[in-house]
Each structure stands twice: as structure tokens, then as C-alpha cells.
Amino acid sequence: MKGRQQADRLRLMKIRTSLHRWVCRLYPGVCAGLLVVSLPAVAAPRVVATILPLQALATGVMAGVGEPRLLVPGGASPHAYALRPSDARALDEAQVVVLIDPSFETFLARPLAALAGRAQVVRVAGIPRVRQRPVRAAGPWMVAGHGTEKRADDSAAAAPHHDTHPSHETGAFDPHLWLDPDNARHIVATLAAVLAEVDPADAALYHRNAEALDRELEKLDDRLRRDLAPVAERPFIVFHDAYQYLEARYGLNAVGAITVAPERPPGARHLAAVRERIRSGGVVCVFHEPQFPPRLVETIVAGTGVRVGVLDPLGEAGQYMAMMQTNARSLRACLAPEAGPVDTDAPG
């Protein structure tokens, strides 16, 4: 069926091209408009992306052809999502499904094979050259050693990437890998190659879009490195451990997380350890996330004088660049020394 659809699409594109040339020879002044009116639109590939950052990157690659469908809507968390009937229909009709890994989008672990058996599945965690980092333990990550402090997982984080089929629960890798713009560049290149295979008629456009997006991601990487350098050493705590790709890329000094998995509330002993880290570790800011109520963060920082900020690991539809720049502005604003406040409305 897929081969027949591709053949039909190529045949229609050839007809459109031949008719365009013929009309332009006869009526050069009106050929473009006449072609648009006279010929039916060619259906874009049916692409489904699980989360907003993947949808944003796929949207950039598909610009001028179509838009990918999103499964987990804005404001929701993939950690606690359940498929709706409309999602099942979209997966059943999809030609391409883009996800991090079934160990992250656990709502897809069982239905993916049945619902999307006819689709090309792009498992982003399995893309060559996409860097993976091991999951860290919740709470303070700093341990004493030889009179100084170091990250308990430094040696593991520095280990070379191994492309395996991981398990989020067993701590094989941290799935929030889209927060490294270099990983995003490899995702974009892979999406362009997959879409070109599914839709050969628009292959050149996918590759042009991917090349333009790659240049923008490279610029973004340089901008974030420059903007975050002044606050790189300032210690902070995050709501859940979603940001180590961002931290490692730009040398940021996160010293703990309130939770590893936000769907599981932390216990009293764990929260006490986080509060002790705030008091003893010079923590400047604790960040909550818009997908979850801020009450827990507010309770933890009460009476400490520590600032509260917001980091969003998902962003909004089609806004990967904006998400990364907004997070950088939030980090700069909350971590800036008292003597040098940051204008959070300034462009990132």
C-alpha cells in the first residue's frame, strides 16, 4: 500500500510539472496562479510526534509540505499521559511516528507495535551520534571527596555514548536529550532522511529545510553558550531531573532535583535532604515547571530566602528555539547576582 501511494504521488507530481511547463509557454503571465487553482493538492505525509520539542523540529523539516500531529498536548506531561481514541486513530494512519523511546513515552510501549505497525518509527534515542547521559539519583548530587565536592555521577556522565534500547526505570539513560542543541541537529538530519524516503517527491525540500534548521541550531548553540556563561557557576535546584543535557552543554551548576520522576511525589526524607542542600550549598534558585503545580517548590523554599524560577522542558507548539531561549533567560534572571539583575524581556 505504501509503495502504491508513493508511486501515485510521484505520478501526480510529474503531471503537475509537465502541465506547468506547457501552461507557462502559452501564458507566462498567469501560469503560476492557474496551476494552483486547477490542480488538486497533494497530501502531505502523515507524521505523528509524541512531544512538543520533537513536533517543533519535525515542523521545521516539513515546512512547505505539511505539519506533524502532536500526541501529548501543551501543558501535559509525557510522564503521566494516556492515549485518547483520537491518538490511536492518528497512530493507525501514520506513515512516520517520532518518539524518544518507549521507556520514556510509556503510554506507547504496548500500543505502538499494534497501532503503528505500518509506520516508520523514528526512535530518537537510537539515532547515531545522539548523546545519551545516565539517569541520576534524585536529590543532592554532590558528594564529599578529598576535601572538595564533586558530582556523584561525573564518571558515568563522561562515558562514551552507547546505542542501546534503554530502560528509563533502570536508569540506563536520561531521555530528555532534546535539551542539547547538538542532539537536536542530529534529530533534524534523521527526520529529513526518513521523510525523503517516505515522500520522495519532496525530498529536496526536506533536505533544504533541514540544512536551514541546522544553521539556526548552530547559531542557537553559540548564543546560549554566550548568554549562560556569566551564571554558569551559580548553584541551583530543579523540580525534576530533566536538564542535565542543558547543564552539561553549557557547564551549568545544578546541584539537585526535587524528584527524578514527577509522577512520583518525593518522600519526607528526600525533601529534608533537598532543604539541607539549599541551606548548606549556597543554592541561589529553585526552579519549578509549568506542567506541574508550584506548591511543592514553594513549600521547600519557604523561609530560606532562595529565589524561585521556572524552567520548561517542553515549550510550545513549533517553538523549539523559543523554548531554549526562554529557559536561558529564566536561568540568567534567577541566577544573576543581586548587583546585576538580568532583563528577562531582553532577546535571548
Summary of the structure (lengths in Angstrom):
residues: 348
radius of gyration: 23.2
end to end distance: 46.6
largest distance: 83.8
contacts: 1079
relative contact order: 0.12
helix: 48%
strand: 13%
